[in-house]
Amino acid sequence: MEFEDNVPIYLQIVVLIKKRIIQGLLKPGDKIPSVRELAEEVKVNPNTISRAYQELERDKITETKRGMGTFISGDENMMEAIRSEFSASMVTRFIRDMRETGFSDEEILKLLASAINTEGGK
């Protein structure tokens, strides 16, 4: 995994877990990799993974069961909240970048409509 220099690695790990939830790779009740397993997978210090897991638990995305591991929260609304958070962030970033490049809102809408039609709504 490649990490961005301008965002703390533990936050990028949080995003990684959230993406896995959105993609359906992790579902409510699923056990997530141990700190050591994920640290080996993404090649970072286990303390960084621990910090990411603490953040996920603080946000009630995961829950730790003593002696059993860390699991995705059983809250069904959580997945939709994460999807909404991600989509809003991506759309906002895209619009900001397009405007900074000099595109008008009308041009942005036309480009999006064209891209969606070209992709066939995939």
Helices and strands as residue ranges (DSSP letters): H 9-22, H 35-42, H 46-58, E 62-65, E 69-72, H 76-101, H 105-119
